[in-house]
Amino acid sequence: MMSKSWNNKWALALTAPVLLALSFPPFNASILQIPAFILLFQLSMLCDTKREVVYFAYPSFVLWNLFSTYWLMMATVAGGLAAILANAAIMLIPLLIIRKSFKSEHNPILISVFAAATWVSYEFLHHNWDLAWPWLTLGNGWSNLTGVIQFISVTGVFGISLWVVLTASLLFLWLNNQSKKLLVIGCVVFLMFPLFSIISFVGVENSDKNPTEIVIIQPNSDSYQPYGGHPTVDSLIDKLLTLSNSARTDQTDLIIWPENAIDTNLTIENQYYHRISDSLKVWDTQLITGSGFIDFYDEGERPQVYRQTQNGAAFNVYNAALYFQPDLPAEVYKKGELVPIVERFPFVEFFQKADHFGWVDWPSISGFGLGKTAKLFDVNGEKTPALICYDSVFPGWVNQFVNNGAGFLTIITNDGWWGDSHGHIQHFAFARLRAIEHRMWIARAANNGISGIISPDGKVQRETKYWTEDAFRFTIYSNTKPTFYSRFGNWIGYLSVVLMILGVLAGSLAGKKPSS
């Protein structure tokens, strides 16, 4: 029976996505990624042509994306389905490249390294273009198994993906030629990374220096209603201020409201911001909040794509975070990682430049303006970013804030678009990876949940329930001692791209095994 399944293309194509879906939160059976990739490799090798690989593997990748990110369709059915279908198609590229390497006559160990580098290259490059979708990065599936992945303070999340695919490749090649050497090496690789994690974990110190008392507000506003379900912006701010006052003390350094807590688009000078500043002056504390932000440009500061008022004034609307301090002007961070299509039209600058006849009003469909500066806020001498939602899933973008001097990480998000699905559970879990990568405390405020506190070892110290109103106080600490990953960033990603290119060049020059 097992032999029949091992050689049945549809059995392989339908089993692999189930295993991969179970490897992600909330199931956390992350180890299943290894057998899943063994099945995908076997599927690709059973196919006689590339077209046949696509025929069987594409449905498999669609199912993986559907099972793991079905919740995208809860916000927009068309957009969610398009994302699932497109991402599945892109996944075919690394699989086809890996299949070609398996058919070569190179050393099996080198082939395994190349296969791992190819998949990591795909993940890394998929983080760094206008259609970025990093959600199904294999390493994200291990986010709740923090005891096993402490090594990412050196490698970053791509180190997990490298480990998984390298192990799967070695075991797959062993299954095909029964070489004891490959089995031993595969087992050593599989055990080596968790062992390194144990060693890394021993050295973790949760600093008790530079304390910051924070208050996190989870207002549970309705994202699908104007002003979060409140009759006016004033009543919305009333609620936010009331919740803040209920949890703060005279020692509170920072209050954190979630993404689009102020559910409207405003300029920097308005009555609502002045009202917030007045409360902070009385409380003698600071505030980070999400808000829609309208930025007007001077003549020499206009980006390539911008909107215009009827009077010709140039502006853009940003998904932004604002930092309020008593008696000081508000500071603004503009979100730098925007969800393709949902928040920003991909490659809009290119399309506008190519549209010589002006057939399309590109600014009107461009979506939010794109922030490009990794801005930090200074909270009583301790620096923190205000990572907005999707920002926190991009390790390279977070790394820029850390290199700019962040001492702890603040995440503000609104996961209410997806309802009570796996989406908000996954998003909260992925934040644990950023804590381990940089050995930093994380304060996370989510509109409907999950809000919480994560310590530098990735452990959850405080966690709210989803779809509840909440406000709580917690003291966190700063760490400005960089990890290896903080200093060198996604070095695994760059190295993988180099190895993949070398492997492709070597494959094009070497002889190939005849197709079976």
C-alpha positions in Angstrom: 0.0 0.0 0.0 2.8 2.4 0.9 4.6 1.6 -2.3 1.5 2.4 -4.3 1.0 5.7 -2.6 4.7 6.6 -3.0 4.4 6.2 -6.8 0.9 7.7 -7.1 1.1 11.3 -8.3 -2.3 12.3 -7.0 -1.7 10.7 -3.6 1.5 12.7 -3.3 -0.1 15.9 -4.6 -3.0 15.7 -2.2 -1.1 14.6 0.9 1.7 17.2 0.8 -0.5 20.3 1.3 -2.3 18.7 4.2 1.0 18.1 6.0 2.2 21.6 5.2 -1.1 23.2 6.4 -0.8 21.2 9.7 2.8 22.5 10.1 1.6 26.1 10.6 -0.2 27.7 13.6 -2.5 26.9 15.1 -1.7 23.2 14.6 2.1 23.6 15.1 3.0 20.1 13.7 5.9 21.9 12.1 8.0 18.7 11.7 5.5 17.6 9.0 7.2 20.1 6.6 10.0 17.6 6.1 7.9 14.6 4.9 5.8 17.1 2.9 8.8 18.2 0.9 10.0 14.7 0.5 6.6 14.0 -1.1 6.8 17.1 -3.3 10.3 16.0 -4.5 9.0 12.5 -5.3 6.1 14.0 -7.2 8.3 16.1 -9.3 10.6 13.2 -10.2 7.7 10.9 -11.1 6.6 13.4 -13.8 8.1 13.0 -17.2 7.9 16.6 -18.3 7.8 20.1 -16.8 4.2 20.4 -18.0 3.3 17.3 -16.0 5.0 18.7 -12.9 2.8 21.8 -13.2 -0.3 19.7 -13.8 0.1 17.9 -10.5 2.1 20.3 -8.3 0.1 23.4 -9.0 -3.1 21.9 -7.4 -0.9 20.8 -4.5 0.4 24.3 -3.9 -3.0 25.9 -4.3 -4.3 23.6 -1.6 -1.4 24.4 0.8 -2.1 28.2 0.3 -5.9 27.6 0.6 -5.7 25.5 3.8 -3.2 27.9 5.5 -4.4 31.3 4.3 -8.1 30.8 3.5 -8.8 33.7 5.8 -7.6 36.1 3.2 -11.0 35.6 1.5 -12.8 36.8 4.6 -11.7 40.3 3.8 -12.1 40.1 0.1 -13.1 36.9 -1.8 -11.7 38.0 -5.2 -8.5 39.4 -3.7 -7.9 36.5 -1.4 -8.5 33.9 -4.1 -6.2 35.8 -6.6 -3.4 35.9 -4.0 -3.8 32.1 -3.3 -3.7 31.2 -7.0 -0.8 33.6 -7.8 1.4 32.5 -4.9 0.9 28.9 -5.8 2.0 29.5 -9.3 5.2 31.3 -8.1 6.0 28.2 -5.9 6.3 26.1 -9.0 9.5 27.9 -10.1 11.8 26.7 -7.3 10.3 23.2 -7.5 11.1 22.9 -11.2 14.7 24.2 -10.6 15.1 21.6 -7.7 13.8 18.8 -10.0 16.4 19.6 -12.6 19.2 19.4 -10.0 17.9 16.0 -8.8 18.2 14.8 -12.4 21.8 15.8 -12.6 24.9 13.7 -11.8 26.3 15.9 -9.2 27.2 14.8 -5.7 24.0 14.1 -3.7 25.1 16.3 -0.8 25.8 19.2 -3.2 22.4 18.6 -4.8 20.8 18.8 -1.4 22.5 22.0 -0.5 21.5 23.4 -3.9 17.9 22.3 -3.4 17.7 24.1 0.0 19.4 27.2 -1.4 16.9 27.3 -4.2 13.9 27.2 -2.0 15.3 29.8 0.4 16.2 32.0 -2.6 12.6 31.9 -3.6 11.4 32.8 -0.1 14.0 35.6 0.2 13.3 37.1 -3.2 9.5 36.8 -2.5 10.1 39.1 0.5 11.7 41.8 -1.7 9.4 42.9 -4.6 6.0 44.5 -5.0 4.2 41.2 -5.0 5.8 40.2 -1.7 3.9 37.5 0.2 6.1 36.1 3.0 3.4 34.4 5.0 4.2 30.9 4.0 7.9 31.1 4.6 8.6 27.7 6.0 10.3 29.1 9.1 7.1 30.9 10.1 5.5 27.5 10.7 7.9 26.9 13.6 7.1 30.2 15.4 5.4 28.5 18.4 8.2 25.9 18.9 10.6 28.4 20.3 12.7 25.9 22.1 13.8 24.4 18.8 14.5 27.6 16.9 16.7 29.7 19.1 19.4 29.5 16.5 17.6 32.1 14.4 19.3 34.8 16.5 22.2 33.8 14.1 20.5 32.8 10.9 17.2 34.6 11.0 14.0 32.9 9.9 15.5 31.7 6.6 17.8 29.5 8.6 14.7 27.4 9.6 13.7 27.0 5.9 17.2 26.0 4.9 17.3 23.4 7.7 13.9 21.9 6.7 14.6 21.7 2.9 18.2 20.5 3.4 17.0 17.7 5.7 14.2 16.8 3.3 16.5 16.7 0.3 19.0 14.4 2.0 16.4 12.0 3.2 14.7 12.0 -0.2 17.9 11.1 -2.0 18.6 8.4 0.7 15.2 6.9 0.0 16.0 6.7 -3.7 19.5 5.2 -3.4 19.6 3.7 0.1 23.0 5.3 0.9 23.7 5.0 4.6 26.0 8.0 4.3 23.1 10.2 3.2 20.9 8.8 6.0 23.6 9.6 8.6 24.2 13.1 7.2 20.4 13.8 7.0 20.0 12.8 10.6 23.0 14.8 11.7 21.6 17.9 9.9 18.2 17.3 11.4 19.6 17.1 15.0 22.3 19.7 14.6 20.1 22.8 14.4 17.9 22.0 17.5 21.1 21.2 19.4 22.5 24.6 18.4 19.2 26.1 19.7 19.7 24.5 23.1 23.2 25.9 23.3 21.9 29.3 22.2 19.0 29.2 24.7 21.4 28.7 27.6 23.0 32.1 26.8 19.8 34.1 26.6 19.5 36.8 29.2 16.3 38.7 29.7 17.7 42.1 30.6 16.3 43.9 33.6 17.9 47.2 32.7 16.3 50.3 31.2 12.7 49.4 32.2 9.7 50.9 30.3 6.2 50.7 31.7 3.8 50.4 28.8 0.0 50.3 28.6 -1.5 48.3 25.7 -5.0 49.1 24.5 -7.2 46.7 22.6 -10.4 48.7 21.8 -12.1 45.9 19.8 -13.5 48.4 17.3 -15.4 47.1 14.2 -13.1 47.5 11.3 -16.0 47.3 8.8 -17.9 50.2 10.3 -17.0 53.9 10.0 -15.0 55.2 12.9 -14.8 51.6 14.3 -18.5 51.4 14.9 -18.7 54.7 16.8 -20.9 57.6 15.7 -18.1 60.1 15.5 -14.3 60.4 15.7 -14.8 62.2 19.0 -16.6 59.3 20.6 -14.0 56.9 19.3 -11.2 58.9 20.9 -13.3 59.1 24.1 -13.2 55.4 24.3 -9.5 55.1 23.6 -8.7 57.7 26.2 -11.0 56.1 28.8 -9.4 52.7 28.3 -5.9 54.3 28.5 -6.7 56.1 31.8 -8.1 52.9 33.3 -4.8 51.0 32.9 -2.1 53.7 33.2 -0.2 54.8 36.4 1.9 57.9 37.1 4.9 55.8 36.1 3.6 54.8 32.7 6.1 55.7 30.0 4.2 54.7 26.9 0.6 54.0 25.9 0.1 52.0 22.7 -3.0 52.0 20.6 -3.4 49.6 17.6 -3.3 50.1 13.8 -5.9 52.6 12.6 -7.1 53.1 16.2 -8.0 56.6 15.0 -10.1 55.3 12.1 -10.0 58.2 9.7 -7.5 60.1 7.5 -6.2 63.3 9.1 -3.4 65.9 8.5 -0.9 66.6 11.3 -2.8 69.7 12.4 -6.3 68.8 13.6 -8.5 69.1 16.7 -8.4 65.4 17.5 -4.6 65.3 17.8 -4.6 68.4 19.9 -7.1 66.8 22.2 -5.0 63.7 22.6 -1.9 65.8 23.3 -3.8 67.6 26.1 -4.6 64.3 27.8 -1.0 63.1 27.5 0.2 66.4 29.1 -2.0 65.8 32.1 -0.8 62.2 32.4 2.8 63.1 31.6 3.2 60.1 29.3 3.7 59.3 25.6 1.5 57.6 23.0 1.9 55.6 19.8 -1.2 55.1 17.7 -2.2 54.0 14.3 -4.1 56.4 12.0 -4.7 57.3 8.4 -2.4 60.2 7.6 -2.6 62.8 4.8 0.7 64.2 3.8 0.9 67.2 1.5 4.1 67.7 -0.5 6.1 70.8 -1.4 7.1 71.2 -5.1 10.5 69.5 -4.7 9.4 66.7 -2.4 6.8 65.0 -4.6 7.2 61.2 -5.2 6.6 59.7 -8.6 3.0 58.8 -7.9 0.8 61.2 -5.9 -2.7 62.5 -5.8 -3.9 66.1 -6.2 -6.7 68.1 -4.7 -9.0 70.2 -6.9 -6.7 73.1 -6.2 -3.7 71.2 -7.5 -2.1 70.5 -4.1 -0.1 67.3 -4.1 -0.7 64.7 -1.4 -0.8 61.0 -0.5 -2.7 59.0 2.2 -0.6 56.8 4.3 -1.2 53.9 6.7 0.7 55.5 9.5 1.8 55.5 13.2 1.9 58.7 15.1 4.0 59.4 18.2 2.7 62.0 20.7 4.7 63.6 23.4 3.6 66.4 25.8 4.5 69.9 24.4 6.2 68.5 21.3 5.0 68.1 17.7 3.6 64.7 16.7 6.1 62.4 14.8 5.0 60.2 12.0 6.1 56.8 10.6 4.7 55.8 7.3 4.2 52.1 6.7 6.9 50.6 4.6 5.6 47.1 3.8 2.2 47.4 2.2 -0.1 44.4 1.3 -0.1 44.0 -2.5 -3.4 45.1 -4.1 -5.2 45.4 -0.8 -3.1 48.4 0.3 -1.1 49.3 -2.8 -1.2 48.6 -6.5 1.9 46.6 -7.4 4.5 48.2 -9.6 2.4 51.4 -9.9 5.4 53.6 -10.6 6.4 51.4 -13.5 2.9 51.3 -15.0 2.5 55.1 -14.7 5.8 55.7 -16.4 5.0 53.2 -19.2 1.5 54.8 -19.7 2.7 57.5 -22.1 -0.8 58.4 -23.2 -2.2 58.7 -19.7 -5.0 56.3 -20.3 -5.2 55.3 -16.6 -5.4 57.6 -13.6 -2.7 55.6 -11.7 -2.7 57.8 -8.5 -6.4 57.2 -8.0 -5.9 53.4 -7.9 -2.4 53.4 -6.3 -3.6 52.9 -2.7 -1.6 54.1 0.2 1.6 56.0 -0.2 4.7 54.0 0.4 6.9 54.8 3.4 10.6 54.4 2.9 12.2 55.4 6.2 12.8 53.1 9.1 11.9 55.8 11.7 12.2 55.2 15.4 10.4 57.0 18.3 12.4 58.0 21.4 10.5 57.0 24.5 12.4 58.5 27.5 15.7 57.7 25.9 14.7 54.2 24.7 14.0 53.9 21.0 11.3 51.8 19.4 9.7 51.5 16.0 5.9 51.3 15.4 5.8 48.3 13.1 2.4 48.3 11.4 0.8 44.9 10.8 2.4 43.5 7.7 5.7 45.2 8.5 6.3 42.7 11.3 6.4 39.7 8.9 9.4 41.1 7.0 12.6 40.3 8.9 14.8 42.4 6.7 12.6 45.5 7.2 12.5 45.0 11.0 16.3 44.6 10.9 16.7 48.1 9.6 14.9 49.5 12.7 17.2 47.5 15.0 20.3 48.7 13.2 19.0 52.2 13.6 19.1 51.7 17.4 15.9 50.2 18.5 15.9 48.8 22.1 12.5 47.1 22.0 10.0 46.4 19.3 6.4 47.8 19.1 3.9 46.2 16.8 0.5 47.8 16.1 -2.0 45.8 14.0 -5.6 45.3 13.1 -6.3 41.7 12.5 -10.1 42.1 12.7 -10.4 42.0 8.9 -10.1 38.2 9.0 -12.6 37.4 11.7 -12.0 34.6 14.2 -9.9 32.6 11.8 -6.3 31.3 11.8 -5.0 34.6 10.5 -4.7 36.5 13.7 -3.3 33.4 15.5 -0.5 33.1 12.8 0.2 36.8 12.8 0.7 36.9 16.6 2.9 33.7 16.5 5.2 35.2 13.8 6.1 38.1 16.1 7.8 35.6 18.3 10.4 35.1 15.5 11.3 38.8 15.6 11.9 38.6 19.4 14.3 35.7 19.1 16.1 37.1 16.0 17.0 40.3 17.9 16.7 39.2 21.5 14.3 42.0 22.1 11.1 42.5 24.0 8.0 43.0 21.9 4.9 45.0 22.8 2.0 44.2 20.5 -1.3 46.1 20.3 -4.0 44.6 18.1 -7.4 46.2 17.5 -9.4 43.0 18.2 -6.5 40.8 19.4 -4.3 39.1 19.9 -2.4 41.8 21.9 0.5 40.8 24.1 4.0 40.9 25.4 6.8 38.6 24.1 10.2 38.3 25.8 13.6 38.0 24.0 13.5 34.2 24.1 10.2 34.2 22.2 8.0 33.3 25.2 4.6 34.9 25.5 4.5 36.8 28.8 1.0 38.3 28.3 -1.7 37.5 25.8 -5.2 38.8 25.4 -8.3 37.0 24.1 -9.5 37.6 20.6 -12.5 39.9 19.9 -12.5 41.3 23.4 -12.0 44.8 24.8 -8.9 45.0 27.0 -6.3 47.2 28.5 -3.3 46.1 30.5 0.0 47.4 31.9 3.4 45.7 31.7 7.1 46.6 32.2 9.5 45.6 29.5 13.2 46.2 29.0 15.5 47.4 26.3 18.4 45.6 24.7 20.9 47.4 22.4 23.3 44.5 22.2 23.0 43.2 18.6 22.7 39.5 17.8 24.6 38.0 14.9 21.4 38.3 12.8 20.9 41.9 13.8 24.4 42.7 12.6 24.4 40.8 9.3 20.6 40.5 8.5 19.4 38.1 5.9 22.9 36.7 5.1 21.3 33.3 4.6 19.1 34.7 1.9 21.9 36.4 0.0 24.1 33.3 0.4 21.3 31.1 -0.9 20.9 33.2 -4.0 24.6 33.0 -4.8 24.5 29.2 -4.3 21.4 28.9 -6.5 23.0 30.8 -9.3 26.2 28.7 -9.1 24.1 25.6 -9.1 22.1 26.6 -12.1 25.3 27.5 -14.0 26.9 24.2 -13.0 23.7 22.3 -14.1 23.7 24.0 -17.5 27.3 22.9 -18.1 27.1 19.4 -16.7 25.6 16.3 -18.3 22.1 15.2 -17.4 20.8 11.8 -16.5 18.4 10.5 -19.1 14.8 10.8 -18.2 13.2 7.6 -17.0 
